[in-house]
């Protein structure tokens, strides 16, 4: 499975690389799990509702979420910092 990042999500990821490498490792672990099964695994995966219907989220920690769209053999990452 391949990954596609929005500009904002990539900026979030780069922020973690610079400020908290452990968060970067956690995000990488969550992404690996997403590629195996977007709807199961750690981080309490849950489908989102409302204007984010079709998207899923996983908890990075209490404050931050990984928000992604699994579609057509690709994981589209839209956010990995803050809460949606």
N, C-alpha and C positions, 0 to 999 in steps of 0.2 A: 504494500500500500504506500502511496506517495503522500506528501504533505504539501499544502499550499497555504501560505500565510498572507493575511491582510497586512497592509503597511503598519497599522496600529498594533496588531498582534506581534509583528516582528520587532517593533520598538519595545513592546512589553518584554519580549524574550531577551533582547539585548540589555534592557535595564537589569533583569535578573542576573545575566552573565556578569555584569559589572559590579552589582551591589550585593548579591546573595547567591553564590554558586550552588549552595545546597538546594535552593528553590529551582534552579536550572536543572539539577539532577532529578528532582521530583517531577518536574514538567516532562523531562525526557522519559521517565518511567511511565507516566500517564499516557504519553503519546504512543509508546510501544504497546501498551495494553489496548489503546484505541485501535491500533492497526490489527490486533488479533480479534477483538470484539468491541465495537464502539459502544455497546450497551451494557457490558458487564465488566467487573473488575473493581479495583480500588478507586477511591475518590468519590464513592457514591454516585455513579453515573445516573443522570436523570434527564429525561426529555424536557425541553423548555416549552412554555406555552405562550399564547398571545402573539405579539409580533415576531417572536423568535421560534415559532412552531417549526419543527423539523431540525432544529439545533439541539445539541446536548451539552451538558456541563458536567464537570468533575471538580471536586474540591481539591485545590492545591493545599490550602489550609483554611482556617476559620474565616479569613478575610478575602482570600483570592480564589478565583475560579478559572478553569480552563474551559473556554466555550468553543465548540467546534461543530461542523456540519459534515457528517459522513455521507458521501455521495459519489457514485460512479467510480469506485476503487480509489478514492482520494479522501483525505481528511482535510477539510478547509478550516484552518484555525483562525478564529476571529478575535480572541482575547485570551490573555493569560496573566492578567493583573487586575486587581479589584474585583468587585462583585457586579454582575450584570445588573 
